[in-house]
Amino acid sequence: MAEKSIKRPCPRCGTIVNFSENPFRPFCSKRCKMADLGSWLKEEYYISTSFFEVKMEEQIAKGDK
């Protein structure tokens, strides 16, 4: 049975790409993948501290370390 072709937009540039056959998914190319990584490294993207605080409080309440 053939796989259904799934098309998705690249989260970086918006180009529509075939998701299942793309080695750079969810990005359209190595360039977009590396540009996104660069944004994380330059701290243009970040996960808020409150997210970690909530997760830590949940773990403490459950007794996890």
CORCOR-V631675 format. One record per residue. N is the residue number from 0. RES is the residue in one small letter. NEAR is the number of other ideal C-beta (glycine too) atoms within 12 Angstrom. Layout:
n:N res:RES near:NEAR
n:N res:RES near:NEAR
//
This chain:
n:0 res:m near:3
n:1 res:a near:5
n:2 res:e near:9
n:3 res:k near:10
n:4 res:s near:13
n:5 res:i near:15
n:6 res:k near:17
n:7 res:r near:20
n:8 res:p near:19
n:9 res:c near:25
n:10 res:p near:20
n:11 res:r near:25
n:12 res:c near:18
n:13 res:g near:13
n:14 res:t near:20
n:15 res:i near:15
n:16 res:v near:26
n:17 res:n near:20
n:18 res:f near:22
n:19 res:s near:15
n:20 res:e near:15
n:21 res:n near:23
n:22 res:p near:14
n:23 res:f near:25
n:24 res:r near:22
n:25 res:p near:25
n:26 res:f near:26
n:27 res:c near:27
n:28 res:s near:19
n:29 res:k near:16
n:30 res:r near:16
n:31 res:c near:24
n:32 res:k near:23
n:33 res:m near:15
n:34 res:a near:22
n:35 res:d near:23
n:36 res:l near:17
n:37 res:g near:15
n:38 res:s near:17
n:39 res:w near:15
n:40 res:l near:12
n:41 res:k near:11
n:42 res:e near:9
n:43 res:e near:11
n:44 res:y near:15
n:45 res:y near:13
n:46 res:i near:12
n:47 res:s near:10
n:48 res:t near:10
n:49 res:s near:11
n:50 res:f near:12
n:51 res:f near:13
n:52 res:e near:13
n:53 res:v near:14
n:54 res:k near:16
n:55 res:m near:15
n:56 res:e near:13
n:57 res:e near:13
n:58 res:q near:13
n:59 res:i near:12
n:60 res:a near:10
n:61 res:k near:10
n:62 res:g near:7
n:63 res:d near:10
n:64 res:k near:6
//
